[in-house]
Amino acid sequence: MAHGSTAAKAGIGFGTALAITISWSVNKSILWAIIHGIFSWFYVIYFALFK
């Protein structure tokens, strides 16, 4: 069995954490933070290009 990082074992990646952080700072909404966390890197790239 391969060994992974603790974040990977916890089920959250850097892209997800970044998307949640950006979403929370912009919207101040838990629901939007969860939705953007699900889309993770797609939201981060969208935010970088269009906001």
KALINBEL-V570115 format. One record per residue. N is the residue number from 1. NEAR is the number of other C-alpha atoms within 10 Angstrom. Layout:
{{N;NEAR} {N;NEAR}}
//
This chain:
{{1;3} {2;3} {3;7} {4;8} {5;8} {6;10} {7;10} {8;11} {9;10} {10;8} {11;8} {12;13} {13;16} {14;12} {15;18} {16;22} {17;16} {18;17} {19;25} {20;25} {21;16} {22;18} {23;23} {24;17} {25;11} {26;11} {27;11} {28;12} {29;12} {30;12} {31;12} {32;15} {33;23} {34;16} {35;14} {36;23} {37;24} {38;15} {39;15} {40;21} {41;18} {42;14} {43;21} {44;20} {45;13} {46;10} {47;13} {48;8} {49;8} {50;6} {51;6}}
//
